[in-house]
Amino acid sequence: MVCTNTDDLLRRLGHTPVLPDGTNMSVVMKKSVTPPTADLFDQVAAGYTHVQKLMRPAPALIAPAVYQKWYLVHPHDSPFRDEDVAVAQAFLKSEIDGERLALRHEVGFTVQHRCAAIDIFYVCSWRDNNELWETLYYKPHGGTFSVAPRDTKTATYCVWVIPAVAHEQRAWLEFLRSDRGAAARDAYCRDQASGRVG
């Protein structure tokens, strides 16, 4: 979909780009935007160089009453080995069996993401029809698995993980809009993405 402006985007999404009083929505949006000052972008370090990573599917984690699609996200020069995936999946199975990870009668996906000196595991499942729930684990290279601490404001997804989450959102919507029969369930489980991310 190629959209040339806000009106075009709203029309293509099936929305009328006009407020109840007849005001053009794109005019209101343009008028209400004040350019932020440069200091609001200080979260990006001056010396930061951004690189792409690779995203690819791996065999699913299948446990009693749990089905987790599996994604690997890693730098080009630091791929995950099969052993890394097996160790991570064995750990998550032990968390499920020990009832430390509350996954029961659920489907979803896990993103195993390799960062500089740590691997992060986003364990996501669909609940209450249309909600994505998450438990976050991490494992320093050469270290052990831990549940990530959470504060009142915490990091969610980085630019490399968002493509997997976005793909899974679309796949779940396809399932929700289907008859949700055997073919639709199979299609959801088979629907994964791969490619360069970030």
GULUM-130617 format. One line per field, with one value per residue: x, y, z of N, C-alpha, C in turn; residue number from 0. Coordinates in Angstrom, 1 decimal, always signed. Each point is the difference from the previous one (the first is absolute). Example, Ala and Ser with C-alpha at 12.3 -4.5 7.8 and 13.67 -1.06 7.14 Angstrom:
<nodes>
n.east = [+13.2/-0.4]
n.north = [-5.7/+1.1]
n.up = [+7.8/-0.7]
ca.east = [-0.9/+0.9]
ca.north = [+1.2/+1.1]
ca.up = [+0.0/+0.0]
c.east = [+0.9/-0.8]
c.north = [+1.2/+1.1]
c.up = [+0.0/+0.8]
nr = [0/1]
</nodes>
This chain:
<nodes>
n.east = [+0.8/-0.1/+0.3/-0.6/-1.1/-0.2/-0.6/+1.0/+0.8/-0.7/+0.0/+1.2/+0.1/-0.7/+0.8/-0.9/+0.8/-1.2/+0.2/-0.7/+0.9/+0.5/+0.8/+0.9/+0.0/+0.4/-0.9/-0.9/+0.3/+0.0/-1.1/-0.3/+0.8/+0.6/+1.0/+0.4/+0.5/+1.2/-0.1/-1.2/+1.0/+0.3/-1.2/+0.2/+0.9/+0.9/+0.6/-1.4/+0.4/-1.1/-0.3/-0.2/-1.0/+0.2/-1.1/-0.1/-0.9/-0.3/+0.3/-1.3/-0.3/+0.0/-0.9/-0.3/-1.0/+1.2/-0.2/+1.3/-0.4/+1.1/+0.5/+1.0/+0.6/+0.9/+1.2/+0.4/+0.9/-1.3/-0.2/-1.2/+0.6/-0.1/+1.2/+0.2/-0.6/+0.7/+1.1/-0.3/-0.3/+1.1/+0.7/-0.6/+0.3/+1.2/+0.0/-0.5/+0.8/+0.9/-0.9/+1.2/-0.3/-0.9/+0.3/-1.3/-0.1/+1.2/-0.2/+1.1/+0.9/+1.2/+0.6/+1.0/+0.4/+1.0/+0.4/+0.7/-0.4/-1.2/-0.7/-1.0/-0.9/-0.7/-0.6/-0.7/-1.2/-1.0/-0.7/-1.1/+0.1/+0.4/+0.4/+1.1/+0.3/+0.8/+0.9/+0.9/+0.9/+1.1/+1.1/+0.8/+0.8/-0.1/-1.2/-0.9/-1.1/-0.6/-1.0/-0.4/+0.6/-1.1/+0.0/-0.4/+1.2/-0.3/+1.1/-0.5/-0.2/+1.2/+0.7/+0.8/-0.6/-0.3/+0.9/+0.5/-0.1/+0.4/+0.9/+0.3/+0.0/+0.6/+0.9/+0.0/+0.1/+0.9/+0.6/+0.0/+0.4/+0.6/-0.3/+1.3/-0.2/+0.1/-0.5/-0.9/-0.2/+0.0/-0.8/-0.6/+0.0/-0.4/-0.8/+1.3/+0.8/+0.7/+1.3/+0.5/+0.4/-0.7]
n.north = [-1.2/+0.9/+0.8/+0.9/-0.1/+0.7/+0.9/-0.2/+0.0/+1.1/+0.5/-0.4/+0.5/+0.7/+1.0/+0.8/+0.6/+0.0/+1.0/-0.2/+1.0/-1.0/+0.1/+0.3/-1.4/-0.1/+1.0/-0.6/-1.2/+0.6/+0.7/-1.2/-0.1/+0.0/+0.4/-1.2/+0.4/+0.2/+0.6/+0.0/+0.2/+0.5/-0.7/+0.6/-0.9/+1.0/-0.9/+0.0/-1.2/+0.2/-1.3/-0.7/-0.7/-1.3/-0.2/-1.1/-0.9/-0.6/-1.3/-0.3/+0.7/-1.2/+0.4/-0.8/+0.2/-0.1/+1.0/+0.1/+0.8/-0.1/+1.2/+0.1/+0.9/+0.2/+0.5/+0.5/+0.5/-0.1/-1.0/-0.3/-0.9/-1.1/-0.1/+1.3/-0.4/-1.1/+0.7/+1.0/-0.8/-0.7/+1.2/+0.4/-1.2/+0.2/+1.2/-0.6/-1.0/+0.9/+0.3/+0.3/-0.6/+1.0/-1.2/+0.0/-0.9/+0.3/+0.9/+0.1/+0.8/-0.5/+1.1/-0.8/+1.0/+0.0/+0.5/+1.1/+0.0/+0.0/-1.0/+0.5/-0.4/+0.4/-0.4/-0.1/+0.3/-0.6/+1.0/-0.4/-1.0/+1.2/-0.5/+0.7/-1.2/+0.5/-0.9/+0.7/-0.8/-0.2/-0.1/+0.5/+0.3/-1.3/+0.6/+0.3/-0.7/+1.2/+0.2/+0.7/+0.9/+0.4/+1.3/+1.2/+0.3/-0.9/-0.5/+0.1/+0.5/-0.5/+0.8/-0.9/+0.2/+1.3/-0.3/-0.8/+1.0/+0.9/-0.9/-0.3/+1.3/+0.1/-1.0/+0.6/+1.2/-0.6/-0.6/+1.1/+0.5/-1.1/-1.2/+0.2/-0.6/-1.3/+0.4/+0.8/-1.0/-0.9/+0.9/+0.2/-1.2/-0.1/+1.0/+0.0/+1.0/+0.5/+0.4/+1.0/+0.4/+1.1]
n.up = [+0.0/-1.0/+1.0/-0.6/+0.8/+1.1/-0.8/-0.8/+1.0/+0.5/-1.3/-0.2/+1.2/-0.8/+0.3/+0.5/-0.8/+0.6/+0.8/+1.1/+0.3/-0.8/+1.1/-0.9/+0.2/-1.3/-0.2/+0.7/-0.6/-1.1/+0.4/+0.5/-1.0/+1.2/-0.8/+0.4/+1.2/-0.4/+1.2/-0.6/-0.9/+1.2/-0.1/-1.1/+0.4/+0.1/+0.7/+0.1/-0.4/-0.7/+0.3/-1.1/+0.3/+0.2/-0.6/+0.7/-0.6/+1.1/+0.2/+0.1/+1.0/+0.1/+0.9/+1.0/-0.9/-0.6/-0.8/-0.1/-1.0/-0.8/+0.4/-0.9/+0.8/-1.0/+0.4/-1.1/+0.8/+0.6/-0.9/+0.3/+0.9/-0.6/+0.5/-0.4/-1.1/-0.1/+0.4/-0.9/-1.0/+0.3/+0.0/-1.1/-0.5/+0.5/-0.5/-1.1/-0.1/+0.3/-0.9/-0.5/-1.1/+0.2/-0.7/-0.2/-0.9/-0.4/-0.9/-0.7/+0.5/-0.2/+0.4/-0.5/+0.8/-0.8/+1.2/+0.3/+1.2/-0.6/+0.4/-0.7/+0.9/-1.0/+1.1/-1.2/+0.6/-0.8/+0.6/+0.6/-0.9/+0.5/+1.1/-0.1/+0.7/+0.9/+0.0/+0.7/-0.7/+0.7/-0.8/+0.9/-1.0/+0.1/+0.1/+0.9/-0.1/-0.2/+0.8/-1.0/+0.8/+0.6/-0.6/+0.5/-0.5/-0.9/-0.5/-1.2/-1.2/-0.4/-0.8/+0.5/+1.2/-0.2/-1.0/+0.9/+0.9/-1.0/-0.4/+1.2/+0.1/-1.1/+0.4/+1.2/-0.6/-0.9/+1.1/+0.7/-1.2/+0.3/-0.5/+0.2/-1.2/-0.3/-1.1/+0.6/+0.9/-1.0/-0.7/+1.1/+0.3/-1.2/+0.4/-0.5/+0.5/-1.0/+0.2/-0.7/+1.3/+0.3]
ca.east = [-0.8/+0.7/-0.9/+0.7/-0.2/-0.9/-1.3/+0.0/+0.1/-1.2/-1.0/+0.4/-0.4/-1.5/-0.4/-0.3/+1.0/-0.7/-0.6/-1.5/-0.4/+0.4/+1.4/+0.9/+0.9/+1.5/+0.3/+0.1/+1.3/+1.2/+0.0/+0.2/+1.4/+1.1/+1.2/+0.7/+1.4/+1.0/+0.3/-0.9/+0.5/+1.3/+0.1/+0.9/+1.4/+0.6/+0.9/-0.7/-0.1/-1.0/+0.2/-1.1/+0.2/-0.8/-1.1/-0.4/-0.7/+0.6/-1.1/-0.8/+0.0/-1.3/-0.1/-1.4/-1.0/+0.7/+0.7/+0.7/+0.8/+1.3/+0.8/+1.3/+0.4/+1.4/+0.9/+0.5/+1.2/-0.1/-1.2/-0.3/+0.2/-1.2/+0.1/-0.5/-1.5/-0.4/+0.2/-1.0/-1.3/-0.1/-0.2/-1.4/-0.9/+0.1/-0.8/-1.4/-0.3/+0.1/-1.1/+0.6/-0.5/-1.4/-0.5/-0.9/-1.0/+0.3/+0.9/+0.7/+1.3/+1.2/+1.0/+1.3/+0.7/+1.4/+0.5/+1.5/+0.5/-1.1/-1.1/-1.3/-1.1/-1.4/-0.9/-1.2/-1.2/-1.3/-1.0/-1.2/-0.4/+0.8/+1.1/+1.3/+0.6/+1.5/+1.0/+1.3/+1.1/+1.3/+1.1/+1.4/+0.8/+0.8/-0.6/-1.2/-1.3/-0.7/-1.2/+0.4/-0.7/-0.9/-0.3/-1.2/+0.2/+1.1/+0.2/-0.9/+0.7/+1.0/-0.3/+0.3/-1.1/-1.3/-0.5/-0.6/-1.2/-1.0/-0.4/-0.8/-1.3/-0.8/-0.4/-1.1/-1.2/-0.5/-0.7/-1.2/-1.0/-0.3/-1.0/+0.8/+0.0/+1.3/+0.8/+0.5/+1.0/+1.2/+0.6/+0.7/+1.3/+1.0/+0.3/+1.1/+0.7/+1.5/+0.6/+0.8/-0.8/+0.7]
ca.north = [+1.2/+1.3/+1.1/+1.3/+1.0/-0.5/-0.2/-1.2/-1.1/-0.2/-0.6/-1.4/-0.7/+0.0/+1.1/+1.3/+0.9/+1.3/+0.1/+0.2/+1.4/+0.2/+0.4/-1.0/-0.6/+0.2/+1.4/+0.1/-0.7/+0.8/+1.1/-0.3/-0.6/+0.9/-0.7/-0.1/+0.5/-1.0/-0.8/-1.2/-1.2/-0.4/-1.4/-0.6/+0.5/+0.6/-1.0/-1.3/-0.4/-1.1/-1.0/-0.9/-1.4/-1.0/-0.7/-1.2/-0.9/-1.2/-0.9/+0.5/-0.6/-0.7/-0.6/-0.3/+1.1/+1.3/+0.0/+1.2/+0.2/+0.4/+0.8/+0.4/+1.3/+0.1/+0.7/-0.8/-0.8/-0.7/-0.7/-1.0/-1.4/-0.9/-0.3/+1.1/+0.0/-1.2/+0.4/+1.0/-0.7/-0.9/+0.8/+0.5/-1.1/-0.2/+1.1/-0.3/-1.2/+0.4/+1.1/+1.3/+0.7/-0.3/-0.2/-1.1/+0.0/+1.2/+0.0/+1.3/+0.0/+0.5/+0.6/-0.1/+1.1/+0.1/+1.4/+0.0/-1.0/-0.6/-0.5/+0.4/-0.9/+0.6/-1.1/+0.7/-0.9/+0.7/-0.2/+0.8/+0.3/+0.9/+0.6/-0.6/+0.0/-0.2/-0.2/+0.3/-0.6/+0.4/-0.9/+0.5/-1.0/-0.7/+0.1/-0.8/+0.6/+0.7/+0.8/+1.5/+0.8/+1.0/+1.2/+0.6/+0.2/-0.9/-0.2/-1.0/-0.6/+0.8/+0.1/-1.3/-1.0/+0.5/-0.7/-1.3/+0.3/+0.5/-1.1/-0.8/+0.7/-0.2/-1.4/-0.2/+0.6/-0.9/-1.1/+0.5/+0.3/-1.2/-0.8/-0.6/-1.5/-0.7/+0.6/+1.3/-0.2/-0.4/+1.1/+0.9/-0.6/+0.0/+1.4/+0.7/+0.9/+0.0/+1.0/+1.0/+0.8/+1.2]
ca.up = [+0.0/+0.0/+0.4/-0.3/+1.1/+1.0/-0.6/-0.8/+0.9/+0.7/-0.9/-0.3/+1.2/+0.1/+0.9/-0.6/+0.6/+0.3/+1.3/+0.0/-0.4/-1.4/-0.1/-0.6/+1.1/-0.2/+0.3/+1.5/+0.4/-0.4/+0.9/+1.4/+0.2/+0.2/-0.1/+1.3/+0.1/-0.3/+1.2/+0.2/-0.7/+0.6/+0.4/-1.0/+0.3/-1.1/-0.7/-0.3/-1.4/-0.1/-0.9/-0.2/+0.5/-0.7/+0.8/-0.7/+0.9/+0.5/+0.4/+1.0/+1.4/+0.2/+1.3/+0.2/+0.0/-0.4/-1.3/-0.2/-1.1/+0.5/-0.9/+0.3/-0.5/+0.4/-1.0/-1.1/+0.3/+1.3/+0.0/+1.0/-0.4/+0.4/+1.5/+0.7/+0.0/+0.8/+1.4/+0.4/+0.1/+1.2/+1.2/+0.1/+0.3/+1.5/+0.6/-0.2/+0.9/+1.4/+0.2/+0.2/-1.2/-0.1/-1.3/+0.0/-1.1/-0.7/-1.2/-0.1/-0.7/+0.7/-0.8/+0.6/-0.6/+0.4/+0.1/+0.1/+1.0/+0.7/-0.8/+0.7/-0.5/+0.1/+0.0/-0.2/-0.3/-0.2/+1.1/-0.1/-1.4/-0.9/+0.8/+0.0/+1.3/-0.2/+1.1/-0.5/+0.6/-0.6/+0.3/-0.4/-0.6/+1.0/+1.3/+0.2/-0.4/+1.0/-0.4/+0.0/+1.0/-0.6/+0.8/-0.5/-1.4/-0.5/-1.4/-0.6/-1.2/-0.8/-1.4/-0.6/+0.4/-0.4/-1.2/+0.4/+0.7/-1.0/-0.8/+0.8/+0.2/-1.3/-0.1/+1.0/-0.5/-1.0/+0.7/+0.6/-1.0/-0.7/+0.7/+1.1/-0.1/+0.0/-1.1/+0.5/+1.1/-0.7/-0.7/+1.0/+0.5/-1.1/-0.5/+0.6/-0.9/+0.0/-0.8/+0.7/+0.8/+0.6]
c.east = [+0.9/-1.0/+0.8/-0.2/-1.0/-1.4/+0.0/+0.1/-1.3/-1.1/+0.3/-0.4/-1.5/-0.5/-0.3/+1.0/-0.6/-0.6/-1.5/-0.4/+0.4/+1.4/+0.8/+0.9/+1.5/+0.4/+0.2/+1.3/+1.2/+0.1/+0.4/+1.4/+1.0/+1.3/+0.7/+1.4/+1.0/+0.3/-0.9/+0.5/+1.4/+0.1/+0.9/+1.4/+0.6/+0.8/-0.7/-0.1/-1.0/+0.3/-1.2/+0.4/-0.9/-1.1/-0.4/-0.7/+0.8/-1.1/-0.8/+0.3/-1.4/+0.1/-1.5/-0.8/+0.7/+0.6/+0.6/+0.8/+1.3/+0.7/+1.4/+0.3/+1.4/+0.8/+0.4/+1.1/+0.0/-1.3/-0.2/+0.3/-1.3/+0.1/-0.5/-1.5/-0.5/+0.1/-1.1/-1.4/-0.1/-0.2/-1.5/-0.9/+0.1/-0.7/-1.5/-0.3/+0.1/-1.0/+0.6/-0.3/-1.4/-0.5/-0.8/-1.1/+0.1/+0.9/+0.6/+1.4/+1.1/+1.0/+1.3/+0.9/+1.4/+0.4/+1.5/+0.5/-1.1/-1.0/-1.3/-1.1/-1.3/-1.0/-1.4/-1.1/-1.2/-0.9/-1.2/-0.3/+1.0/+1.1/+1.3/+0.6/+1.5/+0.7/+1.3/+1.1/+1.3/+1.0/+1.3/+0.7/+0.9/-0.7/-1.3/-1.2/-0.6/-1.2/+0.5/-0.8/-0.9/-0.2/-1.3/+0.1/+1.2/+0.1/-1.0/+0.8/+0.9/-0.4/+0.2/-1.1/-1.3/-0.5/-0.6/-1.3/-1.1/-0.5/-1.0/-1.4/-0.8/-0.5/-1.1/-1.3/-0.6/-0.8/-1.3/-1.2/-0.4/-1.1/+0.6/+0.0/+1.4/+0.9/+0.6/+1.0/+1.3/+0.7/+0.6/+1.3/+1.1/+0.5/+1.0/+0.7/+1.5/+0.5/+0.8/-1.0/+0.8/+0.4]
c.north = [+1.2/+1.1/+1.3/+1.0/-0.6/-0.3/-1.4/-1.2/-0.3/-0.6/-1.4/-0.9/+0.0/+1.0/+1.3/+1.0/+1.4/-0.1/+0.2/+1.4/+0.3/+0.4/-1.2/-0.5/+0.3/+1.4/+0.1/-0.7/+0.9/+1.2/-0.3/-0.6/+1.2/-0.8/-0.1/+0.6/-1.1/-0.8/-1.1/-1.2/-0.4/-1.5/-0.8/+0.6/+0.5/-1.0/-1.3/-0.2/-1.1/-1.0/-0.9/-1.4/-0.9/-0.6/-1.3/-0.9/-1.2/-0.9/+0.5/-0.7/-0.7/-0.8/-0.4/+1.3/+1.4/-0.2/+1.4/+0.0/+0.6/+0.8/+0.2/+1.3/+0.2/+0.8/-1.0/-0.9/-0.7/-0.8/-1.0/-1.4/-0.8/-0.3/+1.1/+0.0/-1.2/+0.3/+0.9/-0.7/-0.9/+0.8/+0.5/-1.2/-0.3/+1.1/-0.3/-1.2/+0.4/+1.1/+1.3/+0.9/-0.4/-0.1/-1.3/+0.1/+1.3/-0.2/+1.4/-0.2/+0.5/+0.6/-0.1/+1.0/+0.1/+1.5/-0.1/-1.1/-0.8/-0.5/+0.3/-0.9/+0.6/-1.2/+0.6/-1.1/+0.9/-0.5/+0.9/+0.5/+0.7/+0.8/-0.8/+0.2/-0.4/-0.3/+0.2/-0.7/+0.6/-1.0/+0.6/-1.1/-0.7/+0.0/-0.9/+0.9/+0.7/+0.7/+1.5/+0.7/+1.0/+1.1/+0.5/+0.4/-0.9/+0.0/-1.0/-0.7/+0.9/-0.1/-1.3/-1.1/+0.4/-0.7/-1.3/+0.2/+0.4/-1.1/-0.9/+0.6/-0.2/-1.4/-0.3/+0.6/-0.9/-1.1/+0.5/+0.2/-1.3/-0.8/-0.7/-1.5/-0.5/+0.6/+1.3/-0.1/-0.4/+1.1/+1.0/-0.6/+0.0/+1.4/+0.7/+0.8/-0.2/+1.1/+1.0/+0.9/+1.1/+0.9]
c.up = [+0.0/+0.3/-0.2/+1.1/+1.0/-0.5/-0.7/+0.9/+0.7/-0.9/-0.3/+1.2/+0.2/+1.0/-0.8/+0.7/+0.3/+1.4/-0.1/-0.4/-1.4/-0.2/-0.6/+1.1/-0.2/+0.3/+1.6/+0.4/-0.3/+0.9/+1.4/+0.2/+0.2/+0.0/+1.4/-0.1/-0.1/+1.3/+0.2/-0.7/+0.6/+0.4/-1.1/+0.2/-1.3/-0.9/-0.4/-1.5/-0.1/-1.1/-0.1/+0.6/-0.9/+0.9/-0.8/+1.0/+0.4/+0.4/+1.2/+1.4/+0.2/+1.4/+0.2/+0.2/-0.3/-1.4/-0.2/-1.3/+0.5/-1.1/+0.6/-0.6/+0.5/-1.0/-1.1/+0.4/+1.3/+0.0/+1.2/-0.6/+0.4/+1.5/+0.8/+0.1/+0.9/+1.5/+0.5/+0.1/+1.2/+1.3/+0.1/+0.3/+1.6/+0.7/+0.0/+1.0/+1.5/+0.4/+0.4/-1.2/-0.3/-1.4/+0.1/-1.0/-0.8/-1.3/+0.0/-0.7/+1.0/-1.0/+0.8/-0.7/+0.5/-0.1/+0.2/+1.0/+0.7/-1.1/+0.7/-0.7/+0.3/-0.2/+0.0/-0.3/-0.1/+1.1/-0.2/-1.4/-0.8/+0.8/-0.1/+1.3/-0.1/+1.3/-0.7/+0.8/-0.7/+0.5/-0.5/-0.7/+1.0/+1.4/+0.1/-0.4/+1.3/-0.5/+0.1/+1.0/-0.8/+1.0/-0.5/-1.4/-0.5/-1.5/-0.5/-1.1/-0.6/-1.5/-0.7/+0.3/-0.5/-1.3/+0.3/+0.6/-0.9/-0.9/+0.8/+0.3/-1.3/-0.1/+0.9/-0.5/-1.1/+0.6/+0.6/-1.0/-0.8/+0.7/+1.2/+0.1/-0.1/-1.1/+0.5/+1.1/-0.6/-0.7/+1.0/+0.5/-1.1/-0.5/+0.8/-1.0/+0.2/-0.8/+0.9/+0.8/+0.6/-1.1]
nr = [0/1/2/3/4/5/6/7/8/9/10/11/12/13/14/15/16/17/18/19/20/21/22/23/24/25/26/27/28/29/30/31/32/33/34/35/36/37/38/39/40/41/42/43/44/45/46/47/48/49/50/51/52/53/54/55/56/57/58/59/60/61/62/63/64/65/66/67/68/69/70/71/72/73/74/75/76/77/78/79/80/81/82/83/84/85/86/87/88/89/90/91/92/93/94/95/96/97/98/99/100/101/102/103/104/105/106/107/108/109/110/111/112/113/114/115/116/117/118/119/120/121/122/123/124/125/126/127/128/129/130/131/132/133/134/135/136/137/138/139/140/141/142/143/144/145/146/147/148/149/150/151/152/153/154/155/156/157/158/159/160/161/162/163/164/165/166/167/168/169/170/171/172/173/174/175/176/177/178/179/180/181/182/183/184/185/186/187/188/189/190/191/192/193/194/195/196/197]
</nodes>
